[in-house]
Amino acid sequence: MSSKAAVEAAVRARPSIISTGPTPAVAVTPRAGVGYGCSEAPRGMLWHRYRVDDEGRILEARIVPPTSQNQARIEEDLRRSLEDFGLQHSDEELRLRISLIVTARFA
């Protein structure tokens, strides 16, 4: 299922997730600046940083998801697992092993 189809299905299944009432915010006067933060995500910390102009338009955004922070470790775990499993196995067996490792890591 594509991302678009998934979102459309979610909207159909739960129309109340789309707010039709007043915006739950306070009035602000835009100004140029940089904002950043982080939040806990299922696989680690999600870091984000935004630079906006004096009209509040986003000029630059950087989002660093946990997966990219853990990429080197993921690759090393995968390499070691495959070496322990044995590289003499068929391509199909190796693909299945990779699938199991990645699924277990992100379960």
C-alpha positions as CSV (number, residue, x, y, z in Angstrom):
1,M,0.0,0.0,0.0
2,S,1.4,3.4,-0.9
3,S,1.8,6.1,1.7
4,K,-1.0,8.2,0.0
5,A,-3.4,5.2,0.1
6,A,-2.6,4.5,3.7
7,V,-3.3,8.1,4.7
8,E,-6.5,8.1,2.7
9,A,-7.6,4.9,4.4
10,A,-6.8,6.3,7.8
11,V,-8.9,9.4,7.1
12,R,-11.8,7.3,5.9
13,A,-11.6,5.1,8.9
14,R,-11.4,7.9,11.4
15,P,-12.7,11.3,10.0
16,S,-12.3,12.9,13.4
17,I,-8.5,13.0,13.1
18,I,-8.9,16.0,10.8
19,S,-9.8,19.1,12.8
20,T,-12.6,21.2,11.4
21,G,-12.8,23.5,14.4
22,P,-10.8,26.5,15.4
23,T,-7.0,26.2,15.3
24,P,-5.7,25.2,18.8
25,A,-3.0,27.8,18.9
26,V,-2.2,31.2,20.1
27,A,-1.6,34.2,17.8
28,V,2.1,34.8,17.1
29,T,4.0,37.4,15.2
30,P,6.5,35.7,12.9
31,R,10.2,36.5,13.2
32,A,13.3,35.1,11.7
33,G,15.1,32.5,13.8
34,V,16.1,28.9,14.4
35,G,14.2,26.4,16.4
36,Y,15.2,22.9,17.3
37,G,14.2,20.0,19.5
38,C,14.0,16.3,20.0
39,S,11.5,13.8,21.0
40,E,11.6,10.1,21.9
41,A,10.7,7.8,19.1
42,P,10.3,4.0,19.1
43,R,13.9,3.4,17.9
44,G,15.7,6.3,19.6
45,M,15.7,10.1,19.6
46,L,14.2,12.1,16.7
47,W,16.1,15.4,16.3
48,H,14.8,18.3,14.3
49,R,16.0,21.8,13.5
50,Y,14.2,24.6,11.5
51,R,15.3,28.0,10.2
52,V,12.5,30.4,9.4
53,D,12.4,33.9,7.8
54,D,10.7,37.0,9.3
55,E,7.4,35.9,7.7
56,G,7.5,32.5,9.4
57,R,8.3,30.5,6.2
58,I,10.6,27.6,6.7
59,L,13.8,28.2,4.9
60,E,15.6,25.1,6.0
61,A,14.6,22.0,7.9
62,R,16.8,19.1,9.1
63,I,15.3,16.0,10.6
64,V,17.5,13.3,11.9
65,P,15.5,10.1,12.6
66,P,16.8,7.4,14.9
67,T,17.5,4.9,12.0
68,S,20.1,7.2,10.5
69,Q,21.8,7.6,13.9
70,N,22.0,3.9,14.2
71,Q,22.9,3.0,10.6
72,A,26.5,2.0,11.3
73,R,25.5,-0.3,14.2
74,I,22.7,-1.8,12.0
75,E,25.2,-2.5,9.2
76,E,27.7,-4.0,11.6
77,D,25.1,-6.3,13.2
78,L,23.9,-7.4,9.8
79,R,27.4,-8.2,8.6
80,R,28.3,-10.2,11.8
81,S,25.0,-12.1,11.7
82,L,25.5,-13.1,8.0
83,E,29.1,-14.1,8.7
84,D,28.0,-16.2,11.6
85,F,25.2,-17.7,9.5
86,G,27.6,-18.5,6.7
87,L,28.0,-16.8,3.4
88,Q,28.0,-20.2,1.6
89,H,24.2,-20.2,1.7
90,S,22.2,-19.5,-1.4
91,D,21.2,-15.9,-2.3
92,E,17.6,-16.7,-1.3
93,E,18.6,-18.0,2.1
94,L,20.8,-15.0,2.7
95,R,17.9,-12.7,1.7
96,L,15.6,-14.5,4.1
97,R,18.2,-14.2,6.9
98,I,18.7,-10.5,6.2
99,S,14.9,-10.0,6.3
100,L,14.7,-11.8,9.7
101,I,17.5,-9.8,11.1
102,V,16.1,-6.4,10.0
103,T,12.5,-7.4,11.1
104,A,13.8,-8.5,14.6
105,R,15.8,-5.4,15.0
106,F,12.8,-3.1,14.3
107,A,10.1,-5.1,16.0
